[in-house]
Each structure stands twice: as C-alpha cells, then as structure tokens.
Amino acid sequence: MNIFDAIEQRRSVKHYDPAASMPEQDFEKLMSAMLLSPTSFNAQHWRVVRVQDKALRAKIQQAAFDQAQVSDAAELIVLCADINAWQDRPVRYWANVDESVRNVMLPMMKGFYEGKEQLQRDEALRSCGIAAQTLMLAAKGLGYDSNPLIGFDAEQVAELVNLPEGHLVSMLIAVGKAQQPARPRGGQLPLEEIVVNNTFS
Ligand SMILES: Cc1cc2nc3c(=O)[nH]c(=O)nc-3n(C[C@H](O)[C@H](O)[C@H](O)COP(=O)(O)O)c2cc1C
C-alpha cells in the first residue's frame, strides 16, 4: 500500500470483529516495522505488552471505561515506555557501529539526559508516540484497523500488566478487523493555523 493511502485510510476504528484473529506472521511483521521507528540516541524506549489472555483483556477493558475494542480487537497492545532506557546498558543501542562512534555517542547520551527527569520521561513518551504511528500505519498496510487509547486508569492498567519500576504505560493500541467503519472525521484544523513561519508572533 502506498504510504499516503495508508495515512489517509488509517482511522480510529471502535468496533471490531471479535472472531477475527491475527496470524503470527502478521504480528511479527507489525513488530518488526515498529522496531524501525526513530528514537533519540536509538534508545528504543518502547516495551510492548501483547495481551492475548481473554480474562486479562476483560480486566483491562474495565479499567478502560468499558471500551469494547479492548476485548474485541484481534490484538491489544499495552505500549509501555522505559524511562531509564538512556542509562540501561546503552552500549546495545550502538552495537553495530565502530568503537570510535560508540565512544562519542555514549557519553553524549549520558550528558544529555543525566539529572533531567522531565526530559527522560518526555523522551520515553516521544518514542512511544512515533512507534505507535509506525505500528498503526503498518497495520493499515497489512489490512488491519487500529485504535490508540488513552481512556484508561493508568494505575490500574500498570498493576494489571505488572509494569516494572521506571516504566510508563503510554497508551493502549487495539488492532483488528473492523466490524463498523470509523465515524466521519471530526474535522482537521486549517493548515494556516498549524503551520507557523519561522517564529510564533
Ligand atoms: C493518544 C490518543 C488517545 C486516544 N484515546 C482514545 C480512547 O481512549 N478511545 C477512543 O475511542 N479513541 C481514542 N483515540 C482516538 C481519537 O479519538 C482519534 O484519533 C481522533 O478522533 C482522530 O480520528 P482518527 O484517528 O480516525 O483520524 C485516541 C487517540 C490518540 C492519539
């Protein structure tokens, strides 16, 4: 599928065919595409919890204001972020480059994030936002629909998935086969309101 078609056709679908499943091969393709998303210093903050257990899905649905897509979609992903990725064995992020490059990147990364808790958290969420869109566009390309969700009690979901210390739940993503199309678009803001030339006035 052409990238612009995928962008235009991706919509937040709320109603899924509960009988549809996703072949393993498609799930791996989705994850492999997501893995190519850009992250600052290649820190790859994302951690993906794939929720296949039906009973757990039902509990997450309860924690998500009973939104049915949590249980009905073929796949439910709890997209988490490791806030401490910047300092967790960062040599892994530069495993394939020359040592000379690694020797520059690693201290630079440490200096950039050390002591800056807000930035560490922002970065983790930034990474998840980009990864989520990669995943949803890849899903569209494979013939699936998706819905990102922030409508849930973060503490409850964290507890349900046993979220480790130093991690955040960035969002849920339902991926599956649509039972009903998305509602008409809410309306996009005019580009003149979005695009600013050089500086805000
Ligand atoms: C971070 C985020 C959280 C969202 N949370 C929910 C949600 O909890 N429930 C829901 O039905 N849709 C949710 N949405 C979908 C938005 O309502 C939807 O993206 C928006 O209305 C634009 O529609 P479109 O995605 O079909 O273009 C969320 C979207 C984003 C990006």
The ligand as an SDF file (V2000), in Angstrom:
LIG
                    3D

 31 33  0  0  0  0  0  0  0  0999 V2000
   -3.1770    9.3770   22.3640 C   0  0  0  0  0  0  0  0  0  0  0  0
   -4.5460    9.0470   21.8390 C   0  0  0  0  0  0  0  0  0  0  0  0
   -5.5030    8.5730   22.7070 C   0  0  0  0  0  0  0  0  0  0  0  0
   -6.7710    8.2180   22.2530 C   0  0  0  0  0  0  0  0  0  0  0  0
   -7.6550    7.6580   23.1290 N   0  0  0  0  0  0  0  0  0  0  0  0
   -8.8180    7.1710   22.6520 C   0  0  0  0  0  0  0  0  0  0  0  0
   -9.6790    6.4350   23.5030 C   0  0  0  0  0  0  0  0  0  0  0  0
   -9.4160    6.2100   24.6910 O   0  0  0  0  0  0  0  0  0  0  0  0
  -10.8230    5.9590   22.9770 N   0  0  0  0  0  0  0  0  0  0  0  0
  -11.1600    6.1560   21.6870 C   0  0  0  0  0  0  0  0  0  0  0  0
  -12.2130    5.6740   21.2700 O   0  0  0  0  0  0  0  0  0  0  0  0
  -10.3470    6.8410   20.8410 N   0  0  0  0  0  0  0  0  0  0  0  0
   -9.1930    7.3380   21.2990 C   0  0  0  0  0  0  0  0  0  0  0  0
   -8.3340    7.9990   20.4460 N   0  0  0  0  0  0  0  0  0  0  0  0
   -8.7030    8.1830   19.0380 C   0  0  0  0  0  0  0  0  0  0  0  0
   -9.0210    9.6340   18.7190 C   0  0  0  0  0  0  0  0  0  0  0  0
  -10.3110    9.9300   19.1560 O   0  0  0  0  0  0  0  0  0  0  0  0
   -8.8790    9.7920   17.1930 C   0  0  0  0  0  0  0  0  0  0  0  0
   -7.5400    9.5580   16.8440 O   0  0  0  0  0  0  0  0  0  0  0  0
   -9.2700   11.1890   16.7120 C   0  0  0  0  0  0  0  0  0  0  0  0
  -10.6090   11.4380   16.9590 O   0  0  0  0  0  0  0  0  0  0  0  0
   -8.9700   11.3550   15.2240 C   0  0  0  0  0  0  0  0  0  0  0  0
   -9.6400   10.3430   14.4820 O   0  0  0  0  0  0  0  0  0  0  0  0
   -8.8580    9.3830   13.5020 P   0  0  0  0  0  0  0  0  0  0  0  0
   -7.7810    8.7090   14.3010 O   0  0  0  0  0  0  0  0  0  0  0  0
   -9.8920    8.4100   12.9920 O   0  0  0  0  0  0  0  0  0  0  0  0
   -8.2730   10.2210   12.4240 O   0  0  0  0  0  0  0  0  0  0  0  0
   -7.0850    8.3890   20.8980 C   0  0  0  0  0  0  0  0  0  0  0  0
   -6.1190    8.8990   20.0210 C   0  0  0  0  0  0  0  0  0  0  0  0
   -4.8730    9.2140   20.4890 C   0  0  0  0  0  0  0  0  0  0  0  0
   -3.8300    9.6960   19.5240 C   0  0  0  0  0  0  0  0  0  0  0  0
  1  2  1  0
  2  3  1  0
  2 30  2  0
  3  4  2  0
  4  5  1  0
  4 28  1  0
  5  6  2  0
  6  7  1  0
  6 13  1  0
  7  8  2  0
  7  9  1  0
  9 10  1  0
 10 11  2  0
 10 12  1  0
 12 13  2  0
 13 14  1  0
 14 15  1  0
 14 28  1  0
 15 16  1  0
 16 17  1  0
 16 18  1  0
 18 19  1  0
 18 20  1  0
 20 21  1  0
 20 22  1  0
 22 23  1  0
 23 24  1  0
 24 25  2  0
 24 26  1  0
 24 27  1  0
 28 29  2  0
 29 30  1  0
 30 31  1  0
M  END
$$$$
